[in-house]
Amino acid sequence: MDLPVLFLTISILIVLDALFSYFDILVSHDMTYRILTKLRDMTYDKISELAPAVMVGKRSGEFVSTIIDDVELLEWFYAHVIAQVVVAIAIPVTMLLVLCHFSIWLLVVIVPFIILLLLVSKYVAGKSNEQGIEVRTYAGRLNAEIIDGVQGLKDILSFGWQKKYFERFSQAEREYRNASLNYEARSARDLSIMNLVVELAGLAADVTTVILVKNGYLDVTYMLPIFLMSTGIFAPIMEALTMSNNYGLIFGAARRVVKLLEMKADVKDNGVLKAEMANPDILSDISFSLRQGETVII
């Protein structure tokens, strides 16, 4: 290929790469924030539908944390996960086919490490989800303390509850901080294990390539491209798995949102209001009737 043609081809590819990256971000985030807007509307509508019965024994800060923070965390899933999964499958499969063209032994060496990497990720996923739920729960409690402090500032100052309030606030902050530190420490440990697997895979592929060249099965000019592809296979996989460290938080946030949306309040035939997760005794031995369109607050 002539140098001017090669230069033009590379220039076009660079421009196309920039355009496709831009439209990828534009489309994925436009879709994501449309979904998040819909989810927030659904959570507001659900609280409006269930209040005031569902608020019994609950703190407004918990609901604020779910509506704002938990829904916002879902942006990671909708905007990033789908594209990451596609890339993590397409690029490694393509590179494996290219390496297989050079030698089947490269495929034999690399594929077991890919399987091992996925098994490690699968093994740590359970603990990640468990800790993610814990972090989001403590985050909700901390947010509830903050909201209570703002809404009840007058009462706190009037009755001299400053010390008691700050003790509760400090306790909630410590619980959230400790849960977050445990989550990050576990994530760092999991990531170091996965990095070790990738480095061992690269070393095994490099040694295999050298052996193939030494025995005349490969031309020495192919060594550098094979070295690069052998490690490049794991780049999109690691990028997806590194992002998966956030899946625990996403899972915890999603569970809290779904739990809110699944709450129900039913009016039975005898006119007694039953609200899930509310105090079951608050409407004990009360009977009343409602006409269509009426609103009653007890």
Secondary structure, DSSP 8 states (H G I E B T S, - for coil): --HHHHHHHHHHHHHHHHHHHHHHHHHHHHHHHHHHHHHHHHHHHHHHHHTTGGGTT--HHHHHIIIIIIHHHTHHIIIIIHHHHHHHHHHHHHHHHHHHHH-HHHHHHHHHHHHHHHHHHHHHHHHHHHHHHHHHHHHHHHHHHHHHHHHTHHHHHHTT-HHHHHHHHHHHHHHHHHHHHHHHHHHHHHHHHHHHHHHHHHHHHHHHHHHHHHTTSS-GGGHHHHHHHHHHTHHHHHHHHHHGGGHHHHHHHHHHHHHHHT--EEE-TTS-EEETTS-TTTTTT------TT-----
